[in-house]
Amino acid sequence: MQPVTTESTMSSNPVLAQASPLDALQRWLPKLVLAPSMVIVLVGFYGYIGWTFLLSFTNSRFMPSYNFVGLQQYARLWDNDRWWVASQNLLVFGGLFIAISLVIGVFLAVLLDQRIRREGFIRTIFLYPMALSMIVTGTAWKWLLNPGLGLDKLLRDWGWEGFRFDWLVDPDRVVYCLVMAAVWQSSGFVMALFLAGLRSVDQSIIRAAQVDGASLPSIYLRIVLPSLGPVFFSALMILAHIAIKSFDLVASMTAGGPGYASDLPAMFMYAHTFTRGQMGLGAASAMLMLGAVLAILVPYLYSELRGKRHD
């Protein structure tokens, strides 16, 4: 009988065997790959948020300055008429944009849920505007609504001399032009969200309601749509986030004009920070915008985490 050596015993025992460098590399490789992304996020995102928060308490103008003035920039912001115009425009723009996008998106989703012919082609048409950037959307709608170039001129050239659609140059109505362009781009995305939700509904529930004599509109209004509460909430959060951070649409379509009648908070922040030498004031407005975004995201994240905890 041959004696068993210590070396053979250690090699046969996986616990005692020494890990190879390749195994160690495989364990550390995911961390090494993610490390640059984490550094970029920490520095380029959270780092700049902290820096902006710091600048909002300084008298920074064209260049950053670290002379602290307390809440003076926030007081100046609240006394600024242009900021209040931008805030009121955000309420009008955001409210109409969210409401109309939800209504159109739900309506289109219900229509496509009927398994109509050419559904894929029609869905692609409605989703196509979402593939465009807001810059392209704003430029296209600017041409379309231009009184001397677009729809207004076209109809008058066709003989409708009394037609007037000059909202783009009307300070009281220009914000509604922004609503039209934003709804055109985002309603298809809302449609896709609700269509995915509708396709996940158990068809046996719908068939049972039809057997009981319920009409199709009643089934959707009383059974199907109320069951899509999470989809409604997600769409509301996404649309509100788009409305608050809207800058490129305003910059390409109206540039905040006429005057500053179509200003939104993002446009106000950009103008005061980079063109008017009011970096401290712009930083204060940016922090208020961040607060608005957090007021939307925190309840959403809380509801998601709470739902997972109960599951």
Secondary structure by P-SEA (a helix, b strand, c coil): cccccaaaaaaaccccccccaaaaaaaaaaaaaaaaaaaaaaaaaaaaaaaaaaacccccccccccccccaaaaaaaaacaaaaaaaaaaaaaaaaaaaaaaaaaaaaaaaaaccccaaaaaaaaaaccccccaaaaaaaaaaaacccccaaaaaaaacccccccccccccccaaaaaaaaaaaccaaaaaaaaaaaaaaccaaaaaaaaaacccaaaaaaccccccaaaaaaaaaaaaaaaaaaccaaaaaccccccccccccaaaaaaaacccccaaaaaaaaaaaaaaaaaaaaaaaaaaaaaaaaac
